[in-house]
Amino acid sequence: MALKKRNKTSAEFSMSSMTDIIFLLLLFFMVASTMSSPNDMRVNLPQSSAKTATKAHIVKVALTSEGECSVADNGEAAMPIQFDDLPSYLQGIQAADSAAYVALYADEEVPYREIVRVLDIANENRLKLVIATKVKE
């Protein structure tokens, strides 16, 4: 009696599961690459296209890259002031008009710590501060 082997291995290979895996990996890497943000983002500050106009009491504080500070009160001509005298000056403004605004005009090269110092001075005197930017051309 002759017995035949019925377990023959097939030489065919099914690619359907392999294409599913490749498609899922492709989808994963596409989503992961769009969610990651680069570390070296270029930021050009300060510029703005918005224009606002207020009729309130505005004190303009200007800081230059050379470390000079000047103050213009409600549209008057700017007068130079020592940075150490700025807290007492703004305290006098707040005592005269509690709804006064401080508009900060800082040069692009001014160190950020100087801007933060002006922000702290305005916050201590409960003044509203607006950081002025140049209009895009």
C-alpha positions as CSV (number, residue, x, y, z in Angstrom):
1,M,0.0,0.0,0.0
2,A,1.5,3.3,-1.1
3,L,1.0,6.3,1.2
4,K,1.2,9.8,-0.2
5,K,2.2,12.8,1.8
6,R,-0.6,15.4,1.7
7,N,1.3,18.1,3.5
8,K,3.0,20.0,0.7
9,T,4.3,23.4,1.4
10,S,3.3,26.1,-1.0
11,A,5.9,28.3,-2.6
12,E,3.6,31.3,-2.6
13,F,4.0,34.2,-0.3
14,S,1.1,36.4,0.8
15,M,2.0,40.1,0.7
16,S,-1.2,41.5,2.0
17,S,-0.1,41.5,5.7
18,M,3.2,43.0,4.8
19,T,1.6,45.9,2.9
20,D,-0.7,46.6,5.8
21,I,2.3,46.8,8.2
22,I,4.2,49.1,5.7
23,F,1.2,51.3,5.3
24,L,0.7,51.7,9.1
25,L,4.4,52.5,9.6
26,L,4.3,55.1,6.8
27,L,1.2,56.7,8.4
28,F,2.9,56.7,11.8
29,F,6.0,58.4,10.6
30,M,4.1,61.0,8.6
31,V,2.0,62.0,11.6
32,A,5.0,62.0,14.0
33,S,7.1,64.2,11.6
34,T,4.3,66.8,11.3
35,M,3.8,67.0,15.1
36,S,7.4,67.6,15.9
37,S,8.5,71.3,15.8
38,P,12.0,72.4,15.0
39,N,14.2,73.9,17.7
40,D,15.6,76.7,15.6
41,M,12.5,78.8,14.8
42,R,13.2,82.2,13.2
43,V,11.3,85.0,14.9
44,N,11.4,88.5,13.6
45,L,10.2,90.9,16.3
46,P,8.8,93.5,16.7
47,Q,6.3,94.0,13.8
48,S,2.6,94.4,13.7
49,S,0.0,95.2,11.1
50,A,-2.6,96.2,13.6
51,K,-3.2,99.9,14.4
52,T,-4.9,101.0,17.6
53,A,-5.9,104.4,18.7
54,T,-6.7,105.4,22.3
55,K,-7.8,108.7,23.7
56,A,-6.5,107.9,27.2
57,H,-3.6,109.4,29.1
58,I,-0.5,107.8,27.5
59,V,3.0,108.0,28.8
60,K,5.6,107.0,26.2
61,V,8.7,105.3,27.5
62,A,11.5,104.8,25.0
63,L,14.5,102.6,25.5
64,T,17.5,102.7,23.1
65,S,20.1,100.1,22.5
66,E,22.7,102.4,24.0
67,G,20.9,102.1,27.4
68,E,19.3,105.6,27.3
69,C,15.7,106.1,28.5
70,S,13.3,108.9,27.7
71,V,9.7,109.7,28.7
72,A,7.1,111.7,26.8
73,D,3.9,112.5,28.8
74,N,0.7,112.7,26.9
75,G,2.1,114.0,23.6
76,E,4.7,116.3,24.9
77,A,8.3,116.3,23.7
78,A,10.4,113.5,25.0
79,M,12.8,114.2,27.9
80,P,15.7,112.0,28.9
81,I,15.4,110.4,32.3
82,Q,17.7,108.1,34.3
83,F,16.4,104.5,34.4
84,D,16.6,104.5,38.2
85,D,14.2,107.5,38.3
86,L,11.5,105.8,36.2
87,P,9.7,104.1,39.1
88,S,9.1,107.4,40.9
89,Y,8.1,109.1,37.7
90,L,5.5,106.4,36.9
91,Q,4.3,106.4,40.5
92,G,3.5,110.1,40.1
93,I,1.6,109.4,36.9
94,Q,-0.4,106.7,38.5
95,A,-1.3,109.0,41.4
96,A,-2.4,111.7,39.0
97,D,-4.4,109.4,36.7
98,S,-5.2,105.8,37.6
99,A,-6.4,105.1,34.0
100,A,-3.1,106.0,32.4
101,Y,-1.3,103.8,29.9
102,V,2.4,103.2,29.5
103,A,3.5,102.7,25.9
104,L,6.9,101.1,25.7
105,Y,9.0,101.8,22.6
106,A,12.0,99.5,22.8
107,D,14.7,99.1,20.2
108,E,15.2,95.6,18.8
109,E,18.7,95.3,20.3
110,V,17.5,96.2,23.8
111,P,18.2,93.3,26.2
112,Y,15.0,91.6,27.3
113,R,15.8,92.1,31.0
114,E,15.4,95.9,30.5
115,I,12.0,95.4,29.0
116,V,11.0,93.1,31.9
117,R,12.2,95.7,34.4
118,V,9.9,98.3,32.8
119,L,7.0,95.7,32.9
120,D,7.7,95.1,36.6
121,I,7.7,98.9,37.3
122,A,4.4,99.3,35.5
123,N,2.9,96.3,37.3
124,E,4.0,97.6,40.7
125,N,2.3,100.9,40.0
126,R,-0.8,99.2,38.6
127,L,-0.5,100.8,35.2
128,K,-1.6,99.3,31.9
129,L,1.4,98.7,29.6
130,V,1.3,98.5,25.8
131,I,4.4,97.4,23.9
132,A,4.7,99.4,20.7
133,T,5.8,97.7,17.5
134,K,6.6,99.1,14.1
135,V,4.1,98.6,11.2
136,K,4.9,96.1,8.5
137,E,5.8,97.8,5.3
